[in-house]
Amino acid sequence: MDLPSPLAWLVDEAGASPGPERFLAELGRRLLADGLPISGGALTLSVPHPIIARRTWLWRAETGAVIEALAFAAAPQSEAGREWLAGLGPVWEERIWPLQDSPILGWAGVANGAGGSAFGRAEAGLLREVARFSAAPLAALAAREARTALLEAYLGRRSAARVQAGALARGTGETIRAALLCADLRDFTALSEVTEPHVMISALDAWFDRIAGAVHAFGGEVLKFIGDGVLAIFPVTATSSEGDAARGDREACEAALRAVAASRAGMAHLDQVRQAQGLAPLPFGAALHFGEILWGNIGAADRLDFTAIGSAVNLVSRLEGLCKPLGRSVLISGAVAANTATALMPLGEHTLRGIADPCAVFTLPEV
């Protein structure tokens, strides 16, 4: 069968597109090359994500650039693709499957001299065929995007990428340098005994929003929620030379310090809100350390956990346990202090349970 170039591409190659943005850009390019007068395109996919409801990719024919727009689950439903296309010209749009969460593919035409639509009978017929032939490759792309969204929601962006790349064998991993953050709430068990479960869950969510939100805002990744505790990492990224490695160490530590400072400010605000509601404050402890970790798979033969282990993880956990005895919400190891220009308050050396050498301990200045 002699198919037009866009349809032949959809049959033979589109399913291997590395992502929706490349799919849309290549399909638009081929439609242009086939003589279709379009000025832009839009592709919308629903995603199973706790925050994001839909992702829309917007392609402009003039530049070939693709940008992404997000629709959030808590926000009123919007038609980002259609609204954006309407600013470029007459809109042709079709839902790929007869389902509410079906992909939506749309195009903006170039208006003719009389102000009419660019999509006559022949053009509209081709676009209907494009939508029909897009069903199979878009099903594959939607499944990949859904898998990525789920893995990122449960594992984090970097860990999810490693798992999707095939790092599935137990015991496999890599040694990386990273700043580590370990934090948990104080007296959580006692509070949970006298608090209704749904109220306690809301408190936990509010706590995790503050700590995890700050981690992500400064480039870190939450590896694990353990009860009311959090383990997060800020991996070193610049390692091409000795100078770059030193800079990478500093950047990771500075990012972790900014994140913990933001978390402390966020929790102070949350406590004010809770006090106004007649609720108890949520005291917490957080510790920062810097060192090498093994980042990879551990677990049973058929149930794995992608996490970090090593002496640096042990130390940051033990250091966090000193927060309550020392009466501080944030403790920082000497390894982090050596990699930052941030003014820190020294608290002396302390012996940590299970750690052979004493640890120099610092804290953030009181605010």
N, C-alpha and C positions, 0 to 999 in steps of 0.2 A: 504494500500500500504506500502510495506516494503522499506523505503527510506534509503540511506546512512545517517550517522549521521549528516554531514554538511547540507544536504538538509532538513532533518527533523527539524533541529534547525532553518533553515531559514523560514520554514513554520510555526512553532509553537511558537518560542520565539524571533526571531531576531528583530521583530518590536518593542519590548519593550526595546531594548538596550538603555542605558542612553545617548549614544552619538556615533558619528562615530568612535572614537578611540576604544571604547569598542566593537563595532560591528566588526571592522577589526581584533582586537586581538583575539576575541573569534572564529571568522570564521577561521582565520589562525590556531589557536590551534586545532580546530576540523579537519581541513584538514590534519594537521600533524599526528594527532592520527589515521586518516583513512589511513595512509601510503603514502600520497602524498609527494614527495621529494621537499619541498619548503624551501627557505632560507629567504624569506621576502615577504611582501605584501604592496600594496599602494591603497588608496581610495581617489579620487578627487571629490569634490563637488563645483559647482558654487554657489555663494552667492550674494544676492542683497545688496551690501554695497557700500558706496561712495568711499572707498579706495581699499578694498580687492575684487578681482575678483574671485579668486578660493582658496579653502583651500584643502591641501593634507595631509593625515595622512600616515605615513610610519612606518610599523611594521617589526621588525627583529625577526625571528624565534629563533635565538640562545639565546636571552635574554628575549623575550616577551615584550620588550619596544616599545612604540609608541611615535614618535615625530611628530610635525606638521610643515609644510612649507606653506608659504603664497605667493600667486601671486597677485601683485598689479595691479590695473586697468591701471595705467599710464605706466607700464613697458611692454617691449616686451613679447609676449606670450611665456611661457615656458612649458615644459613637465616635471615638477619636479618629479612626480611619476615614469615615465618611465626611466628618467636619473638615479634616485637613484637605482631602481631595476636592471638596467643594470650593476651596480657596484657589484651586488651580484651574478648574474648568468643569464642564459637564461630567457628572459622575455615573459610572456603570458599576454595579456591585452585585455580588451573588454569594449566597450561603452555600458552601460546598456540599453539605449533607443536610437533610431535613431534621436537624436536631438543634436545640437551643445553644449548645456549646460547640457547634460546628465551626470550623475555620471560615473566615469571611475574606474573600478576595475582591478587591475593587480597583478601579482605574479612573483617572481623570483624563478626559479628552481635551483636545484643542478646539475651541469654538470656531465655527466657520464664519465667513464674512458677514452673513446675515444674522449672526447671533444664535444660530441653531446648534444642535448637538453634533459632535464629531462622530457619533456612533450611529451610522445608518444601518440598514438591514444586514449588509455583508459584514460590517465591523462587529455588530452585536452578535451575529451568528458565530463569528470566530471566537469572541470572548466567551460565549456560552460553551463552545467546544473546549476552550482553554480551561474553564472551570471544571468541566466534566473530566478532562484528562488529568487535572490536578489532584483529583480525589486520592489516588493511590500514593503518589509521592508525599502529599500533605499528611496523609495518615501516618506514614513513616516518620516524617518530621515532627508531627504532633506527639507521637509516642516517645521520640527521643527527648523532646523538650519537657514532657511530663516526667520522664524518668530523671532528667537532670534536676528539675525543680524539687522533686521529692528527695533526691539524694542530698541536695544542698540544704534543704530544710532540716534534715535529720543529721547530716554529717558536717555541714559547713562547705563553703565553696572550694577550698583547696583540697580537703580530704575527698570530697565528692569527685573532683576531677581525677584524683589518683585512682580511685576505685573504678571510675568509668574507663580509665586508660588500661585497666586489666590488672591492677595491683590487688589480687584477690587471695593469693596463697598465704596461709598462716605462717608467721615467722618472717615474712618479707617486709622490708621497710628501708628507710634511709636515715642516716645520721645527719641532723641539721642543727644549726645554732639558732637559738630563739630566746626572746624574753618571755617569761612565763608569768601568768597571773593566776593565783588561786584565791578564791574568796568564798565565804559562806556567812549565813546569818547567825547571830548570837542568840542563844536560848530558844532556838526554834522548836525543840521538842516540848519545852514547858508551855510555850505560846500555843502550840497546836492542840495541847490537851484541854485548853479552855476556850478554843475558838472553833466556830462552826466550820466544817470542811470546805464549803464553798467560799467562805470568807478567807480562809487560809490559802486556798488556791489563788484567789485574787491578789492576796498579799505577795505570794510567791511570784506570780506573773509580773507584778509591779516591780519587784526586786530584780528579776531577771531582765526586764526591759531596761532598767537603769544600767546594770553591769554589762549585759551583752550588747546593748545599743552603743555604749561607749567603746567597747572592744571593737565592734565592727566599724564605727565611725573613724577610728584611727588605724585601720588596716589590719587588725588582728582577727583571729578566728576562734570561736568557742569550740573546744573539742568535746566537752562533756558537761552535762548537768547531772550532779549526783545529789539527790535529795534537794537540799537548799544550797548546795555548793556548785561552784563553777570552776572549770579548768580551761584556760584560754592561752593561746600562744601568739607571739608576734615574730614570725620567722625573719631571719636575716635574708636579704635579697641581693645585696651588692657584694660579690665575692670574687671578682675577676682578677684582683691583685691584692697585695698586702694592704695598700692604702684604701682600696675599695672595701676590703673586708672590715677594716677598722671603722670606716664610715658606716657600713651596714650594721655593725654591732651597735654603734651609737644611735642610729636611726630606729632600730628595733626597741632599744631601751627607752628612748625619748617617747616613742609612740605608746609604749606601755605606761609610762608615767603620766602622759596626757590622758590616757584612757582611765586610769585609776583616779586621777584628780576630777575628771568629769563625772565618774561614778559617785564619788564622794559628794560632789555638789548636787547631783541628781537625787541622792538618797536624803540629803539635808532638806531639799524641797519636798520630797515625798513625806518625810516625817512631819513637816509643817502641815501638809494636807491631812495627814492621818490625825494629827492632834486636833485640828479643827472639826474632824468628824468624831472625836471622842475615842479614837483608837490608839493603841500603844505604838510607840516608835519601833523601828526595825533596826536595831544595832547590828553592825556587821564587822567582819574583819577581812582584810585583803593583804596579800603578800606578793611581792615581785622578786624574781630572781632571773639570772641570765646564765645560759650554759648550753651544752650539747644534749640533745634528746634523740631517742630512736622513735621515729614517727612511722607507724605502719600497723600491720595486722597482728593481733594477739587473740586468743580465745580457744574455743573448742573446734573440733574438726568441721562441724557444720554450723557453727554460730560464732562469727567473728566480730571484733570491735576494732575500728580504725582509730587509734589513739596514740598517746605519747607515753613513753616509759623512760626510766633512767635516773641517775643520781640527782640530776637537776630537778626532776619532778618530785622526788622524795624530799629534797631540801625545801622547795617552795611550799610544800604541804606542811612540813614541820614548822617552817617560819610563820605561816599563817596561824598555827596554833599558839604562837606567842602573843598574838594581838590582845587577847583578853588579859593574860597576866601582866602585860606591860601597859594596859589601858590605852591602847592605840588602835585606830581603825585601819591604818595602813602601815605596813612594815616593808622595808626595802633592803635587799642584800647588798653586801659590798661589791659584788660583781656588777650589779646594775649601777651603783653609785660611781664605779670607776668608768662608766660609759655614758656619763651625762654631765652637762654643765648646769643642770637644775640645782638650785640651792636645797640641800637636804639637812636634816637635823640628826647628828650622830647619837646613837643610844648605847654605844659600846659593843663589846663582843659577847655573844651568848652561845651556850652549848645547846644544840638541838638534839632531841631524842633520836638515836639511831644514826647520827651524823658524827663522824670521827673528829673533824676539826671544828673549832669554834667559828661562828659566823659573825662577821661585822654587820651590825644592824643599824639602819637609818629609818627615818620617817619623814613625811612631808611636814613643813612648818604648819603650825596651827593657823586656821583662818577664822 
